[in-house]
């Protein structure tokens, strides 16, 4: 079974929940920017949903991550599909199709995605999963490294993307949908919870307060490696020790030793434009880390449109764990209606 790519869109890649264990070797995890949306899409069509990136072990089935607009595909056989995440006013042969619901895409029929009305990334899951080769225990694409996914690159017109064999009765699965009260909203100013970072003490008290009090706009230059935010310049405490200047230079944001930067780390090079490291980010950064976005809220970051605003909110490690447990309870059959 195949999906024929009629238009590749702005940036469409094959993603699952990412590869584990490679960051110590400099290999990013990749995977969906909005893991919740992809996992629900897979659950709706009867695929393995996989585990959250921070726990790992099972990347789940691969689907398509569609950024902002433009993908158009044709089914080469009857397929059970589900679309979640951003609302891109998807249509099937010109007629509207539902979000957060499994439906049959008949052989020869075309599915098209317009410009995102809310959110930035939509996910297309297909029963059987996108069946590209596994690379380092995952099918996730890292385009800059040119590995994983479909030939290590974004999809383009003329590609034929393989779909895995059916594991059940697709007619019986059609109509499954996420309970309406659980469907995320991507409009308005987003609130993103943050655990205080290991170098937060290097920032002045006023600057750290401004970080949490300010509305930050997503820089249009952002990508899956790093999401940059436009807002006030943040200052550092005076009195940088001479040995640090000798080792790391005059810039107070530079670190002498970088102990690592997991996905969600917020770096602030020279105090300008905090960068939230995404799923394609390197495993080290070298700049002062004012905080770390909690794993569940990386979905909210991944769904921000260019120049959309967000507020960072301080939270505790205990609350971050509680949020993860709650999310895990939602990625289950109890959240699905028929």
C-alpha positions as MATLAB code, in Angstrom:
seq = 'XXXXXXXXXXXXXXXXXXXXXXXXXXXXXXXXXXXXXXXXXXXXXXXXXXXXXXXXXXXXXXXXXXXXXXXXXXXXXXXXXXXXXXXXXXXXXXXXXXXXXXXXXXXXXXXXXXXXXXXXXXXXXXXXXXXXXXXXXXXXXXXXXXXXXXXXXXXXXXXXXXXXXXXXXXXXXXXXXXXXXXXXXXXXXXXXXXXXXXXXXXXXXXXXXXXXXXXXXXXXXXXXXXXXXXXXXXXXXXXXXXXXXXXXXXXXXXXXXXXXXXXXXXXXXXXXXXXXXXXXXXXXXXXXXXXXXXXXXXXXXXXXXXXXXXXXXXXXXXXXXXXXXXXXXXXXXXXXXX';
ca = [
       0.000    0.000    0.000;
       1.206    3.490   -0.823;
       0.547    7.177   -0.352;
       1.360    9.178   -3.476;
       2.693   12.651   -2.731;
       1.057   15.143   -5.103;
       2.482   18.190   -3.290;
       5.060   18.068   -0.530;
       3.855   21.208    1.223;
       6.019   23.679    3.082;
       7.833   21.002    5.107;
       6.416   17.498    5.563;
       8.441   14.707    7.155;
       7.975   11.184    8.476;
       8.081   11.202   12.277;
       7.439    8.843   15.165;
       8.197    9.573   18.839;
      11.945    9.725   18.206;
      15.103    7.718   18.732;
      16.568    7.121   22.154;
      20.107    6.801   23.466;
      21.887    8.784   20.772;
      22.296   12.184   22.397;
      25.497   11.143   24.162;
      26.867   10.588   20.655;
      25.513   13.884   19.332;
      22.519   12.285   17.575;
      19.278   14.249   18.129;
      16.136   12.290   19.015;
      14.023   13.928   16.276;
      10.403   12.744   16.338;
       7.158   14.711   16.461;
       7.259   18.278   17.762;
       3.739   17.679   19.112;
       3.999   14.164   20.459;
       0.516   14.210   21.963;
      -1.131   14.916   18.591;
       0.803   12.172   16.802;
       0.155    9.616   19.530;
      -3.596   10.311   19.506;
      -3.663   10.058   15.694;
      -2.001    6.653   15.889;
      -4.350    5.527   18.650;
      -7.384    6.514   16.565;
      -6.335    4.339   13.610;
      -5.279    1.349   15.709;
      -1.498    1.818   15.580;
       0.992    1.648   18.432;
       1.032    5.127   19.990;
       4.509    4.793   21.493;
       5.780    6.397   24.656;
       6.726    9.982   25.475;
      10.189   11.048   24.413;
      11.482   11.423   27.971;
      10.629    7.809   28.845;
      11.440    6.238   25.486;
      11.630    2.579   24.641;
       8.847    2.549   22.043;
       8.781    5.171   19.270;
       5.344    3.999   18.143;
       4.127    4.004   14.556;
       5.379    6.642   12.151;
       3.080    9.247   10.627;
       3.480   12.474    8.664;
       4.231   15.802   10.342;
       2.876   18.618    8.157;
       4.218   22.103    8.877;
       1.919   25.086    8.253;
       0.476   24.184    4.829;
       0.442   22.552    1.459;
       0.610   18.762    1.636;
      -1.498   16.878   -0.902;
      -1.579   13.065   -1.035;
      -3.496   10.391   -2.949;
      -4.348    6.966   -1.552;
      -3.311    4.058   -3.762;
      -5.567    1.698   -1.763;
      -8.354    2.070    0.782;
      -6.675    3.486    3.898;
      -7.835    4.292    7.419;
      -6.423    7.685    8.365;
      -6.699   10.314   11.104;
      -5.638   13.958   11.142;
      -4.775   15.681   14.422;
      -2.934   18.802   15.528;
      -3.195   22.072   13.604;
      -6.366   22.888   11.699;
      -5.293   23.174    8.058;
      -8.822   22.949    6.671;
      -8.054   19.543    5.165;
     -10.272   18.376    2.317;
     -10.863   15.115    0.463;
     -11.538   15.702   -3.218;
     -12.657   19.209   -2.281;
     -14.971   18.268    0.597;
     -14.102   18.877    4.279;
     -12.770   16.066    6.450;
     -12.868   15.838   10.258;
     -10.035   16.408   12.687;
      -9.262   14.060   15.589;
     -11.385   11.308   13.980;
     -10.506    8.156   12.005;
     -12.028    7.863    8.530;
     -11.570    5.851    5.348;
      -9.599    7.512    2.568;
     -10.706    5.554   -0.467;
      -8.349    4.357   -3.180;
      -7.685    7.109   -5.713;
      -9.000    9.876   -3.473;
      -6.867   12.929   -2.700;
      -6.362   14.565    0.687;
      -5.215   18.211    0.657;
      -4.092   20.527    3.475;
      -4.511   24.304    3.275;
      -2.867   27.059    5.333;
      -3.022   26.452    9.071;
      -5.867   28.378   10.714;
      -4.728   27.451   14.215;
      -1.629   25.580   15.299;
       1.464   25.041   13.187;
       1.795   21.276   12.709;
      -0.797   18.710   11.652;
      -0.280   14.952   11.862;
      -1.524   12.312    9.455;
      -1.593    8.765   10.784;
      -2.407    5.771    8.580;
      -3.452    2.347    9.837;
      -0.364    0.151    9.478;
       1.985    3.102    9.942;
       4.334    4.765    7.492;
       6.626    1.857    6.640;
       9.977    3.488    5.916;
      13.218    1.770    7.034;
      14.143    1.872   10.709;
      17.331    3.808   11.443;
      18.791    3.606   14.961;
      15.544    2.107   16.299;
      13.304    4.842   14.874;
      11.687    5.998   11.640;
      11.960    9.684   12.594;
      13.474   12.072   10.046;
      16.421   14.344   10.760;
      16.680   16.410    7.605;
      19.881   18.283    8.488;
      21.625   14.990    9.183;
      19.939   13.401    6.164;
      18.961   10.217    7.987;
      15.776    8.439    8.997;
      12.320    8.895    7.533;
      11.899    8.908    3.762;
      15.446    9.068    2.363;
      16.415   11.423    5.188;
      14.520   14.372    3.705;
      11.222   16.216    3.514;
       8.618   14.762    1.163;
       8.171   16.159   -2.336;
       5.971   15.716   -5.378;
       6.323   12.307   -6.992;
       7.278   10.377   -3.846;
       5.490    7.114   -3.078;
       5.435    6.560    0.676;
       4.918    2.950    1.792;
       2.242    2.031    4.315;
       2.499   -1.046    6.528;
       0.065   -3.970    6.255;
      -3.337   -3.759    7.922;
      -3.482   -5.227   11.427;
      -7.259   -5.193   11.781;
     -10.614   -4.369   10.229;
     -10.312   -0.748    9.128;
     -14.072   -0.443    8.659;
     -14.580   -1.335   12.310;
     -12.082    1.338   13.394;
     -13.568    4.125   11.269;
     -15.382    6.795   13.269;
     -13.223    6.547   16.374;
     -12.577   10.066   17.719;
     -10.986   11.867   20.621;
     -13.541   12.972   23.206;
     -14.341   16.619   22.355;
     -13.406   17.990   25.772;
      -9.859   16.644   25.316;
      -9.165   18.298   21.953;
      -6.423   20.926   22.473;
      -6.942   24.581   21.572;
      -4.091   26.315   19.743;
      -5.482   29.853   19.678;
      -4.567   32.902   21.756;
      -1.514   33.381   23.905;
      -0.099   30.047   25.021;
       1.142   29.297   28.530;
       4.251   27.166   28.654;
       5.414   25.703   31.955;
       9.113   25.858   32.763;
      11.345   24.308   35.436;
      14.075   26.720   36.598;
      17.339   26.126   34.783;
      20.783   25.323   36.210;
      22.215   28.728   35.209;
      19.167   30.824   36.107;
      21.201   32.302   38.958;
      23.512   33.972   36.413;
      20.680   36.258   35.272;
      19.852   39.401   37.227;
      16.854   39.155   39.517;
      14.932   41.668   37.388;
      15.735   39.803   34.177;
      14.598   36.460   35.515;
      11.369   38.107   36.658;
      10.947   39.696   33.195;
      11.425   36.304   31.559;
       8.290   35.020   33.274;
       6.316   38.278   33.137;
       6.771   39.040   29.432;
       4.865   37.943   26.351;
       7.314   36.337   23.913;
       6.665   36.168   20.158;
       7.896   33.233   18.115;
      10.580   34.331   15.671;
       9.650   33.267   12.104;
      13.211   31.931   11.717;
      12.442   29.149   14.191;
      12.587   25.498   13.159;
      12.689   22.003   14.627;
      16.206   22.613   15.938;
      15.343   25.682   17.983;
      12.319   27.886   18.591;
      13.512   31.480   19.040;
      11.448   34.034   20.955;
      11.371   37.803   20.533;
      11.053   39.922   23.663;
      13.031   42.009   26.153;
      16.786   41.622   26.437;
      17.786   39.772   29.596;
      20.738   40.922   31.671;
      23.210   39.034   33.830;
      24.520   39.569   37.324;
      27.736   41.621   37.458;
      31.095   40.340   38.583;
      31.875   37.481   36.184;
      35.017   35.845   37.662;
      38.269   36.390   35.781;
      38.817   32.643   35.277;
      35.458   32.383   33.508;
      36.362   35.296   31.248;
      39.666   33.635   30.414;
      38.019   30.297   29.652;
      34.696   31.326   28.063;
      35.168   34.951   26.995;
      33.529   38.211   28.002;
      29.979   37.149   27.074;
      28.320   36.229   30.404;
      25.987   33.743   28.665;
      28.892   31.507   27.611;
      29.507   28.352   29.649;
      32.973   26.965   30.322;
      31.692   23.400   30.539;
      28.436   22.407   28.865;
      26.900   19.447   30.734;
      24.272   18.901   28.042;
      21.028   20.346   26.770;
      17.994   18.037   26.540;
      14.951   18.816   24.407;
      13.089   21.762   25.939;
      16.198   23.492   27.285;
      15.907   27.297   27.077;
      19.214   28.968   26.229;
      19.686   32.731   26.077;
      22.767   33.611   23.984;
      24.027   37.059   25.023;
      20.698   37.610   26.805;
      18.866   38.002   23.483;
      16.038   35.849   22.099;
      15.638   32.770   24.314;
      15.857   29.557   22.286;
      13.766   26.519   23.203;
      15.657   23.509   21.860;
      13.445   21.273   19.720;
      13.526   17.600   18.859;
      16.208   18.081   16.181;
      18.486   20.039   18.519;
      22.089   19.097   19.327;
      22.878   17.544   22.693;
      25.007   20.513   23.849;
      24.502   24.237   23.507;
      27.118   26.245   25.363;
      24.877   29.043   26.654;
      23.281   29.812   30.011;
      20.093   27.815   30.548;
      17.415   29.892   32.250;
      14.910   27.028   32.286;
      13.578   23.877   30.678;
      10.113   23.519   29.143;
       8.404   20.525   30.716;
       7.963   17.614   28.322;
       4.166   17.831   28.086;
       4.284   21.516   27.104;
       6.679   20.979   24.201;
       3.518   20.198   22.236;
       2.292   23.753   22.880;
       5.634   25.170   21.740;
       5.558   23.031   18.592;
       2.107   24.370   17.702;
       3.005   28.072   17.861;
       2.702   29.966   14.602;
       5.279   32.621   13.653;
       4.785   35.784   15.779;
       2.225   34.053   17.995;
       2.796   34.909   21.650;
       3.529   32.704   24.617;
       4.140   33.224   28.320;
       6.595   31.105   30.272;
       5.319   30.027   33.686;
       7.504   28.752   36.514;
       6.608   25.301   37.797;
       8.161   22.638   39.996;
       9.676   19.312   39.052;
       6.888   17.622   41.025;
       4.232   19.435   39.005;
       6.042   18.516   35.771;
       5.902   14.831   36.722;
       2.222   15.160   37.620;
       1.509   16.759   34.227;
       3.275   13.891   32.472;
       1.248   11.321   34.408;
      -1.970   13.118   33.476;
      -1.017   13.206   29.808;
      -0.225    9.500   29.858;
      -3.676    8.820   31.248;
      -5.154   10.664   28.240;
      -3.251    8.656   25.638;
      -5.453    5.619   26.175;
      -8.597    3.941   24.927;
     -10.568    5.683   27.674;
     -10.118    8.972   25.766;
     -11.497    7.525   22.528;
     -15.199    7.549   21.616;
     -16.929    5.699   18.790;
];
